[in-house]
Amino acid sequence: MRGNRVLVLSLIRLGGDWFALIVMESSIQEEAVDAVRFGVVSPGRWGRVLLESIEGLSGLELAGVCSRDPKRAAALSGELGGRAFDSYEEMLADDTIEAVVLPTPHFLHYEQAMAALQAGKHVFVEKPMANSLEEARELLRLQEKRSMVIGVGQQLRRTQAARKAKAMIAAGDLGDVALVRSSLGAPLLDGYEEGDWQLDPEKIPGGPLDNLAIHYIDLLLYWLGPVTRVCGFTSSLYSPSEVPSAAVATLFFESGVLACLATHQMSAYVSEAVLFGSKGALHFRKAGQELFWEKSTRPGDAWRDGVDLVEIPVGGQRARADALREELEDFARCILYGGLPEVGAKEGLAALEVVRAILESCRSDRIVELRKGSFR
């Protein structure tokens, strides 16, 4: 949060006494405040998606671009705006840069985020926030020590469909939720070439768990609360390396709810979750573009008449763009006025803990228990 000053607006005389009318400067900054000046690192396809989502947003100003290729940085600067930096180190040394956005490969997140925090810059980092739990915990500790802001790119919970589902659960519209079935997958392997970091198990140990499923894990934590036990399996059957091509997991929540999670990176696109409650099922589809309610129906009636899906209006095709815009707007607001993002370092760590517990369950061939942020 930027510094505040007390401003005396006027003196008022009541009876025989004078009173000062004062306000904190931050209270009038809500109306007109300088935007957070940020730099973006190596903005490839996803980086451009992020930048497009905040076009016209008053709270953020693109002030710098850097890339491993200085010529590419210059070209991007000319296209997107901001200064072209020759290196990340040069960007971090610029006192006019307040924050950095890191849409970079997973294995670089920890090193780049740590360097930014040490340089006094706030950080927005894509999921996963780090490759290991210890790295993520180090980032959290440094953020808390220096009172900095870390935002993590896990935006699925911010879609209108996710918000509506959360409200319906809280209102009891589903009855007692007992089970969730979720799937997220895409044919990502088709786009990888020999030598790509996405095929290196040291750089992306979870494969689709790290690339895709972590979004749904964050969503399930948002809907249902903490996970206490995990059982998982991974397969590299269709992967050209040891990086998993598919994974399945069963999650047991503190509330007693069970969730079945399936993810892959070698077949048709799917993004859905079904919440089964005692009153019916809520279908969350297409990464939050669609939401349907299905009332509980007896098997004979369903076989004879089919099931009736009632569509609940949500954001449609704007769902992703709106969610991305909201997460970056939240990040900027916390820098300007204080507080922590809805999905910050703690939430990023919580999702990563579940992902790594799935891998540990597969490796050790046992159920993994999570207690207060650690395996037991």
PEGI-V762419 format. One record per residue. RES is the residue in three letters. SS is DSSP state (h for helix, s for strand, l for the rest). PSI is psi as a letter, one per 30 degrees, with the letter a starting at -180 (999 if undefined). OMEGA is omega as a letter, one per 30 degrees, with the letter a starting at -180 (none if undefined). Layout:
res,ss,psi,omega
RES,SS,PSI,OMEGA
RES,SS,PSI,OMEGA
This chain:
res,ss,psi,omega
MET,l,k,l
ARG,l,l,a
GLY,l,l,l
ASN,l,l,l
ARG,l,l,l
VAL,s,k,l
LEU,s,k,l
VAL,s,j,a
LEU,s,e,a
SER,s,l,l
LEU,s,k,a
ILE,s,k,l
ARG,s,k,l
LEU,s,j,a
GLY,l,b,l
GLY,l,g,a
ASP,s,k,l
TRP,s,k,l
PHE,s,k,l
ALA,s,k,l
LEU,s,j,a
ILE,s,l,l
VAL,s,l,l
MET,s,k,a
GLU,h,e,a
SER,h,f,a
SER,h,f,l
ILE,h,f,l
GLN,h,f,l
GLU,l,e,a
GLU,l,e,a
ALA,l,j,a
VAL,l,k,l
ASP,l,k,l
ALA,l,l,l
VAL,s,k,l
ARG,s,j,a
PHE,s,l,l
GLY,s,k,l
VAL,s,k,a
VAL,s,k,l
SER,l,i,a
PRO,l,j,l
GLY,l,b,a
ARG,h,e,a
TRP,h,e,l
GLY,h,e,l
ARG,h,e,l
VAL,h,e,l
LEU,h,e,a
LEU,h,e,l
GLU,h,e,a
SER,h,f,a
ILE,l,g,l
GLU,l,k,a
GLY,l,f,l
LEU,l,k,a
SER,l,f,a
GLY,l,f,a
LEU,s,k,l
GLU,s,k,l
LEU,s,j,a
ALA,s,f,a
GLY,s,l,l
VAL,s,k,l
CYS,s,l,a
SER,l,l,l
ARG,l,f,l
ASP,l,j,a
PRO,h,e,l
LYS,h,e,l
ARG,h,e,l
ALA,h,e,l
ALA,h,e,l
ALA,h,e,l
LEU,h,e,l
SER,h,e,l
GLY,h,e,a
GLU,h,e,a
LEU,h,f,a
GLY,l,l,a
GLY,l,l,a
ARG,s,k,l
ALA,s,j,l
PHE,s,k,l
ASP,l,f,a
SER,l,l,l
TYR,h,e,l
GLU,h,e,l
GLU,h,e,l
MET,h,e,a
LEU,h,f,a
ALA,h,f,a
ASP,l,j,a
ASP,l,f,a
THR,l,f,l
ILE,l,j,a
GLU,l,f,a
ALA,s,l,l
VAL,s,k,l
VAL,s,k,a
LEU,s,i,l
PRO,l,h,a
THR,l,l,l
PRO,l,k,a
HIS,h,e,a
PHE,h,f,l
LEU,h,f,a
HIS,h,e,a
TYR,h,e,a
GLU,h,e,a
GLN,h,e,l
ALA,h,e,l
MET,h,e,l
ALA,h,e,a
ALA,h,e,l
LEU,h,e,l
GLN,h,f,l
ALA,l,g,l
GLY,l,g,l
LYS,l,k,l
HIS,s,l,a
VAL,s,k,l
PHE,s,j,a
VAL,s,k,l
GLU,s,l,l
LYS,l,l,f
PRO,l,l,a
MET,l,f,l
ALA,l,l,a
ASN,l,f,l
SER,l,l,l
LEU,h,e,a
GLU,h,e,l
GLU,h,e,a
ALA,h,e,l
ARG,h,e,l
GLU,h,e,l
LEU,h,e,l
LEU,h,e,a
ARG,h,e,a
LEU,h,e,l
GLN,h,e,l
GLU,h,e,a
LYS,h,e,a
ARG,h,g,l
SER,l,h,l
MET,l,l,l
VAL,l,k,l
ILE,s,k,l
GLY,s,k,a
VAL,s,k,a
GLY,s,i,l
GLN,l,i,a
GLN,l,f,a
LEU,h,e,a
ARG,h,f,a
ARG,h,f,l
THR,l,l,l
GLN,h,e,a
ALA,h,e,l
ALA,h,e,l
ARG,h,e,l
LYS,h,e,l
ALA,h,e,l
LYS,h,e,a
ALA,h,e,a
MET,h,e,l
ILE,h,e,a
ALA,h,e,a
ALA,h,f,a
GLY,l,g,a
ASP,l,f,l
LEU,l,f,a
GLY,l,b,l
ASP,l,j,l
VAL,s,k,a
ALA,s,f,a
LEU,s,k,l
VAL,s,k,l
ARG,s,k,a
SER,s,k,l
SER,s,k,l
LEU,s,k,a
GLY,s,l,l
ALA,l,l,a
PRO,l,i,a
LEU,l,e,a
LEU,h,f,a
ASP,h,f,a
GLY,h,f,a
TYR,l,k,l
GLU,l,l,l
GLU,l,k,a
GLY,l,f,l
ASP,l,k,a
TRP,h,f,l
GLN,h,f,l
LEU,h,g,a
ASP,l,j,a
PRO,l,f,l
GLU,l,f,a
LYS,l,f,l
ILE,l,i,a
PRO,l,f,a
GLY,l,f,a
GLY,l,b,a
PRO,h,f,l
LEU,h,e,a
ASP,h,e,a
ASN,h,e,a
LEU,h,e,a
ALA,h,f,a
ILE,h,f,l
HIS,h,e,a
TYR,h,f,l
ILE,h,e,l
ASP,h,e,l
LEU,h,e,l
LEU,h,e,l
LEU,h,e,l
TYR,h,e,a
TRP,h,e,a
LEU,h,f,a
GLY,l,a,a
PRO,l,k,l
VAL,s,k,a
THR,s,f,l
ARG,s,k,a
VAL,s,k,l
CYS,s,k,a
GLY,s,l,l
PHE,s,k,l
THR,s,l,l
SER,s,k,l
SER,l,g,a
LEU,l,e,a
TYR,l,g,l
SER,l,k,l
PRO,l,g,l
SER,l,a,l
GLU,l,f,l
VAL,l,k,a
PRO,l,k,l
SER,l,f,l
ALA,s,l,l
ALA,s,k,l
VAL,s,l,a
ALA,s,l,l
THR,s,k,a
LEU,s,k,l
PHE,s,k,a
PHE,s,l,l
GLU,l,e,a
SER,l,f,a
GLY,l,f,l
VAL,l,k,l
LEU,s,k,l
ALA,s,k,l
CYS,s,k,a
LEU,s,k,l
ALA,s,k,a
THR,s,l,l
HIS,s,l,l
GLN,l,h,a
MET,l,g,a
SER,l,a,a
ALA,l,l,l
TYR,l,k,l
VAL,s,k,l
SER,s,j,a
GLU,s,l,l
ALA,s,k,l
VAL,s,k,l
LEU,s,j,a
PHE,s,j,l
GLY,s,l,a
SER,l,f,l
LYS,l,f,a
GLY,s,a,a
ALA,s,k,l
LEU,s,k,a
HIS,s,j,l
PHE,s,j,a
ARG,s,l,l
LYS,h,h,l
ALA,h,h,l
GLY,h,g,l
GLN,l,f,a
GLU,s,k,l
LEU,s,k,a
PHE,s,k,l
TRP,s,k,l
GLU,s,j,a
LYS,s,l,a
SER,l,k,a
THR,l,k,l
ARG,l,k,a
PRO,h,e,a
GLY,h,e,l
ASP,h,e,l
ALA,h,e,l
TRP,h,e,a
ARG,h,e,a
ASP,h,f,a
GLY,l,a,l
VAL,l,l,a
ASP,l,j,l
LEU,s,k,l
VAL,s,j,a
GLU,s,k,l
ILE,l,k,a
PRO,l,k,l
VAL,l,a,a
GLY,l,f,a
GLY,h,b,a
GLN,h,f,l
ARG,h,f,a
ALA,h,e,a
ARG,h,e,a
ALA,h,e,l
ASP,h,e,l
ALA,h,e,l
LEU,h,e,l
ARG,h,e,a
GLU,h,e,a
GLU,h,e,l
LEU,h,e,l
GLU,h,e,l
ASP,h,e,l
PHE,h,e,a
ALA,h,e,a
ARG,h,e,l
CYS,h,e,l
ILE,h,e,a
LEU,h,e,a
TYR,h,g,l
GLY,l,l,a
GLY,l,a,a
LEU,l,k,l
PRO,l,l,l
GLU,l,e,l
VAL,l,j,l
GLY,l,a,a
ALA,h,e,a
LYS,h,e,a
GLU,h,e,l
GLY,h,e,l
LEU,h,e,a
ALA,h,e,l
ALA,h,e,l
LEU,h,e,l
GLU,h,e,l
VAL,h,e,l
VAL,h,e,a
ARG,h,f,l
ALA,h,e,l
ILE,h,e,l
LEU,h,e,l
GLU,h,e,l
SER,h,e,l
CYS,h,e,a
ARG,h,e,a
SER,h,f,a
ASP,l,h,l
ARG,l,l,l
ILE,l,k,a
VAL,s,k,l
GLU,s,k,l
LEU,s,k,l
ARG,s,j,l
LYS,l,h,l
GLY,l,g,l
SER,s,l,l
PHE,s,k,l
ARG,l,999,none
